[in-house]
Amino acid sequence: MSDFELLAQPIRIGNQTLKNRIVHSAILTHYVQDQNPTDAWLTYHANRARGGAAMIITEAVNALSGQRVRPGYLNAFDDTGFPGLQRAAECVRQHDCLILAQLQDRGGGNYSNTRVDTAFGPSALPDDLARAVPQPLTIGEIKQMVAEFAAAAERLQRAGFNGVEISAGHGHLFHQFLSARSNRRDDAYGGDLPGRSKFLKDVICAVRETCGRDFILGLKLPADDGLEDGIDLEQARQFTRALVTPDQVDYAAFVWGSQSSTLYWHVPDGHFARTPYVEQAAGLRQHANGVPVMALGRIVDPHEAQNILARDQADFIGLGRAMITDPAWPAKALGGQSHAIRHCVSCSTCWAVIASPSPLVCDNNPALASPIEVDGVPPLNKGLKRLIVVGGGVAGMEAAWVAAARGHDVTLYSAGPEIGGRARLMAGLPGSEGLASVYDYQVQAARRHGVQIELGHKVSVEEIVAATPDAVVLATGADMAWPDVLPARLLNSGVAIDLAELIPALGPANSRQTGKAVVIDEDNTMATCNAALWLADRFDEVILLTSQEAFATREALVQRQSILDRLRQRGITLLPLSKPDLAEEELAEGQVGYRNVTMAEREILENVAVLTYAAGRIPRLELLDGLRAAGIAPQIIGDAFAPRGLLQATAEGHAAAMDL
């Protein structure tokens, strides 16, 4: 019996049958150009169909006359887009996988970095994020949109799509109509719950009448959006009872948050528990009139998915980020290879780039949307090389295992006693535990493909030269720089400690220390903020101080929202626009002086037990000159090339190996 017997079972959705219980939920890819699918779009979706998904729900399509100007979405508005829709459907259906398209519009809301000059919605109220004030839709315009959504669904059906998912959550247009916070209308489309749900109900009825019973119609509804006067669980129950009826809707799903201060609820990161919404969604499922419900939200591991079904909390499983990371997640889980799944680390880099807007990428899947994504890197039959990789972080490990998988003879040297480098340090911090799965996967792959790993060995130029390698990769990482806001006279004095050195020195949380920990944050990443949360378990008080106007300014909106909320919850003191102003005699007494950069007054922090800092990093390139002098031109990747993040480390390691 399989460990995931319930996941493997077919399920009836409307008049269609899914071959298993695993579905790829809708993900915006930005792989569409001029309203047509690119090769990357087709490959991305075909890979996930080949990887065992029973159904794929694509990103939203252009279904309305007002959407025809959006070049980055498939055209379902008129028949000029029909050939592209046919190619999209065929690339998925040829792999025994159903395909649905999502129907929605953002209305007055916008979470991307693009400016909003024109918006429309139920009422003329400022959007919580973009602050754009929408033009209220007239009844005639609403009826036209209903007809256009139905016509787009019919066009998708003719093109080979098996159905549509109407997305009424995440603060988009339908959500704006459902919520009394954003809908102040006094006509048939406002007022009480039936009035506020009329627009959505009209679309559901029009699509069903136009496309018939064999066309799947899914409905994604808001659960708790976390806003005062917004939609809470009680209203969500009422909407579910009224809208999710088996004569019209074939499945339902529930989403959290809105386009507001709760946007980050949409994509729960590592600070959330695994499967954070399942219990509440299971409660809403009791009001779904027997219609199948899809579980969503930070479902990473097959055991989590199996347990959801075993506890009868949902009928099938929707995976978004997990299947961005590994397109063969279903096939591996159901084929006895779950240990080989490359896991999502819940970092939301994927969300950050599509909001920029840029094409979809993944920190832990450098082969995303490429032909080798499912089957793995192709081995070489000739031209094999002897490769030395210096550095046991994720960049070096990615280069090593991929090169070995292609057939090259690879030796990797790590100066540290363990694999992982900076990622291992970060994996010990709150919210970053998922990073361990990155190097754990790499270690398994390296061993499987015969990489010789030398731990605790700081290799010399002479050793590298003596090994006569055909190629050398330097992935030696970077060290923290001394921040400019601290006086140079204190460098190497031990007064201010490098945060990366302090963390391993402090030990477990049960070794608490009295006094305050003051963190000079000139790094402005989530990593520093996660470290502050870690310090909060070890000191009486933690104070974050930065010269910037805010914290985590280098992170995307959902990441920044999440970490700032965690810092507030833990009572960490935040001092933006502040610079240290240190005096040696005060430091000796446990006092740290600072000034707000906009004011002249100097403040003193008392009872400081430790002063630490995080700043930019400087590449470790001690071997470079010696190698070049010996006639070896190494390839430099990851932080050794330029200190950045996990995305660049895995991508450059993969590229270096593929270029050999």
Secondary structure, 3 states (H helix, E strand, C coil): CCCCHHHHCCEEECCEEECCCEEECCCCCCCEECCEECHHHHHHHHHHHHCCCCEEEEEECECCHHHCCCCCCCECCCHHHHHHHHHHHHHHHCCCCEEEEEECCCCCCCCCCCCCCCCEECCCCCCCCCCCCCEECCHHHHHHHHHHHHHHHHHHHHHCCCEEEEECCCCCHHHHHHCCCCCCCCCCCCCCHHHHCHHHHHHHHHHHHHHCCCCEEEEEEECCCCCCCCCCHHHHHHHHHHHCCCCCCCEEEEECCCCCCCHHHCCCCCCCCCCCCHHHHHHHHCCCCCCCEEECCCCCCHHHHHHHHHCCCCCEEEECHHHHHCCCHHHHHHCCCHHHCCCCCCCCHHHHHHCCCCCCCCCCCCCCCCCCCCCCCCCCCCCCCEEEEECCEHHHHHHHHHHHHCCCEEEEEECCCCCEHHHHHHHCCCCCHHHHHHHHHHHHHHHHCCCEEEECCCCCHHHHHHCCCCEEEECCCEEECCCCCCCHHHCCCCCEEEHHHHHHHHCCCCCCEEEEEEEEECCCCHHHHHHHHHHHCCEEEEEEECCCCCCCCCCCHHHHHHHHHHHHHCCCEEECCEEECCCHHHHHCCCEEEEECCCCCEEEECCEEEEEEECCEEECCCCHHHHHHCCCCCEECHHHCCCCCHHHHHHHHHHHHHCC
